[in-house]
Amino acid sequence: MKTFFRFTMIALLMGFAQVLFAQDGRNLQFFRPVGQPGLNVFEPSKADTVEYEGVKVRVGGDFAMQFQGLSQSNNAEAGSGYELIELGNNFNLPTANLNLDVQLHDGVRMHLRTYLSSRNHNDAWIKGGYMQIDKLDFISEGFMEGIMKYTSITIGLDEFNFGDAHFRRSDNARAIYNPFVGNYIMDAFSTEAFGEVTIQNNGLLAVVGVTNGKLNQSATANPNNKASFYTKLGFDKQLSDDFRARLTGSWYVNTGTSTGGYLYGGDRAGARYYNVMYSAGNDAVDAQGGFADPRFNPRFSKISAVQINPFIKAGGFEFFGIYEVANGLNEVTDEGSFTQIAAEALYRFGPNERYYIGGRYNTVNGKMAESATEEMNISRLNFGGGWFLTDNIMTKVEYVNQQYNNDEAWTGQETQDFLEQASKA
């Protein structure tokens, strides 16, 4: 059984968004800009700055090509079948997205993303899509204008707005908003049928939403299916020309034993670190082995999670943080709890801040059961930098070291029972 792994990496990753226009699709309402102009954009602004001129279609794409040079090790005996495989230095299979954004009506926009190539699928498939409503003029001109001035309604099957980390993560080939290569260890991201209401006014932010709790959709009756509920409250304001502050807190809950496990395991595209955590017997040696490695999914069947995110941008300096607690029930080990802490500091410089350097520290601690005597611990350290060659082409390089600490926590019988069940899931 593995106890830890560590690796180093130098990666070259490029992302681009090539835009074709039908009826001048450059200007969409209430829309996050693509490429560098979309950096540090969280919820799309409610500023009504784009005049509606009829249906507009934006066709965009993302392409990511990555060179990987990793090493990994654990303390398993040679020949046991649990020793980690030796990794080489080479390019991974590139990933690609196809993005469609359509201005359907004044204040009504549709988004659809297709994964053309992903780590987990060798064919094209739909990630998801949604409709965003910022005006109700399709009912009658000016209908509820006073309320809709501050309100957005989003309905679809796509990623829902829990926490702020999902705005800065790599989504398959869309890696341009992530200053590093991989996402966080506990990656709060899932695509579910959802509806949410967002209110923004003078820097204040409130979100309330509901999903059906299911990653794989089915109308088959199941008494263990339950809806997920989530909310976000926060503050985000440009306090001066060179200082912006944001602080949000998000809460998520699902009490269904068949629907609570997707919050940290809903990314079906796969992680950006390839082939790590595979044993010499070609078996995954922990619950994350496979396309999601080296993330950690506690796999709670019922879950409650809280994520707090501070963000500061002062001139070229940028800080983003995560304090996250997830607890719930597990079919094997009863109640457990995990805490994630992350801190990311960057400095952007040069003309239009086209260059950046920075670091990120990320750790996860917790127990799969309150009765466990030892805490499981994962830590990751990243250093890297990047260059925006143009607004929509960038390259970045990274060094990363990740460790699984505290041997007894990872090799105990409770953990092995959990990992054995997870490997069969």
Protein Blocks (a to p, Z undefined) as FASTA:
>chain_A
ZZbdcdddddddddddddddeehilbcghiacehjllgoiacdcfbdfbccebjaddddd
dddddddddddddfbdehklpaccddddddddddddddddddfbghiacdddddfbdfkb
cbdcdfbdcdddfbfklmpghiaklmmmmpccddddddddedjklmmmcehjlmmlpmbf
bdcfblcddddddddddddeehiacdddddehiabgcfbdcfkbccdddddddddddfbf
kbccdddddddddfbfklmmmmmmmbfnbpabehihiafkopafbfkgcjkbccdcehia
bdcdddddddddehjbccdddddddddddfklopaddddddddddddedehhlaccdddd
ddddddfbfklmbdcddddddddddddfblmbccdddddddddehjllmmmmklmmmmmm
mmmZZ
